[in-house]
Amino acid sequence: MSIQFATKRLGKELQKIQNYLPPGIELVSADNFEEWLVDIRVLDENPLYKGQIYRLKFKFSSSYPIEPPEVVFVKLADRPIPMHPHIYSNGIICLDLLGHQGWSPVQNVESVCMSLQSMLTGNTKNERPPGDEEFVRANRLRPNQIDFYYHDNNV
């Protein structure tokens, strides 16, 4: 795939989401076709996330949408990393949709945000993934280079 294909696809996505995004999703910045920032919030009354807004950073390669974007939560003073058994304290997300095997080119920024909203909505565990401290300390791979083992679809 050429960079032109990725740019054309992202241009169409940007045009669409500038006109409409589902509730709880807000485009913060999309100054180029390499990195976008999006805020999301959980819409239900889940006490773990009530009143919180979370920042996502999307990084796109020239192979997008054939390859998934790199998506992580970003910690800011007013944007914490959500507590979740599939979200590491450094913002890396363990979600098959964001991996090469679970990704499909029909997915897009909006569908990824909605999937993450849904993942948070259904969570009842106020905890990090097992081995969070060790993973955060020792990991040197980019999120899209990590080969996660998906063993728990109930969270």
C-alpha positions, 0 to 999 in steps of 0.5 A, a space after each residue: 500500500 502506498 502512503 497516498 492510500 493511507 492519506 486518502 482514507 484518513 482524509 475521508 475519516 477526518 471529514 466524516 468525524 469532523 461532521 459527526 461523532 457518537 456521544 462521548 467521543 471528541 476529536 481533540 486534534 488531527 493536524 496531520 495524517 500521522 497522529 490524532 488525539 481523541 477524548 472518550 468518556 464512558 456514557 453509562 453510570 459505571 462508578 469506575 469511570 463516572 465523570 472521567 474523560 480519557 485521552 487516546 493517541 492514534 498513530 498511523 503508518 503508511 500501511 493504514 488501514 491495512 495495518 491497525 493504528 497504534 492506539 494508547 491512552 495518554 496521561 495528562 493532569 486532567 486525563 488519567 489512564 483508566 483502570 482496567 484489566 486490559 489497560 497497562 498503567 503506561 496506557 498500552 491497551 491489550 485488545 485484539 482489535 488493535 493487533 494485526 490478527 484482530 484488525 480489519 480494514 473496515 475498522 476506523 478511528 470511530 469504531 476503535 473509540 466505540 470499542 474502547 468505550 464498550 470495553 470500559 462500560 462492561 468492566 467491573 474490575 478496578 485493577 490493572 493487568 497481571 504483571 503491570 509493574 514489570 511490563 511497564 518497567 521492562 517493555 521496550 516494544 511499541 504497542 503494535 509490536 507486542 504479541 499479546 496473548 488474549 485469554 480473557 474475553 469476559 473483561 
